[in-house]
Amino acid sequence: MMNREILKNWRHVMKLDPAKPLTDTQIDHILRSGTDALMIGGTDGVTYENTNNLLSRLALGEIPLIQEISTLESVHPSFDAYLIPSVLNTSDIRWVYGEHLEAIKKFGEYIPWEKLWWEGYVVGNPEAKVAKKTNSDCSLTPADVTAYARLTEHVFQFPVFYVEYSGTYGGTQWLQAASRSLNRTLLFYGGGISKEAQAKEVAAYADVVVVGNVIYEDLDRACESVQWVKETKKQ
């Protein structure tokens, strides 16, 4: 069983979308990249079938495999742990806890609670599919982000606070605000990292840096980002 304490040792995570193709050679490069974990999930087209297919190809490695759940239909029982997003900057309560509550009502007695890692999730790119799907308000100030970070740690007591720019690079303004506000909850950043300077900039404030789109655009650069992040000391 994977304990939440393992999160404290992570610096870099690769996020793979089951709906996007990867060759066997690419899978091999990912498994040898040195990343700390592989997060499986996406917004569109994620099914149990393509999740199972990707999981079976990744299981040959020894990297922890985490499913970030976006749809109930795609949930697979064989992951090491599960990240459960609670979108905080949405006006639709379904994405804060509504969909989660429905899942608990249906399957509560079968849920492996010890494998669930809840994450306070703020979306920063208004053009991203996830922002439109969840009707997220992306016009947040640093003070707003500070409040969301404190809500996540002190009220919800979630292990993860995730700043997600989903497809675009968001810089460090939100990260700096969140980093100053968190003590126990870990700060994740994801979104638009494709250059060394970007990776190092966010790694100076985030506990864990997540790379996703660049894997499908330039896998060599995605693998290089592991070293960029790990050689950067968090402030």
Salt bridges, closest charged atoms under 4 A:
GLU5 OE1 - LYS8 NZ 2.98
ASP24 OD1 - ARG57 NH2 2.89
ASP28 OD1 - ARG32 NE 3.00
ASP36 OD1 - LYS230 NZ 2.90
ASP44 OD2 - LYS129 NZ 3.33
GLU68 OE1 - LYS15 NZ 2.68
ASP92 OD2 - ARG94 NH2 2.92
GLU99 OE2 - ARG94 NH1 3.96
GLU102 OE2 - LYS105 NZ 3.42
GLU127 OE1 - LYS132 NZ 3.62
GLU153 OE2 - HIS154 NE2 3.42
GLU196 OE2 - LYS200 NZ 2.83
ASP207 OD1 - LYS234 NZ 3.76
ASP218 OD2 - ARG221 NE 3.67
GLU231 OE2 - LYS200 NZ 2.80
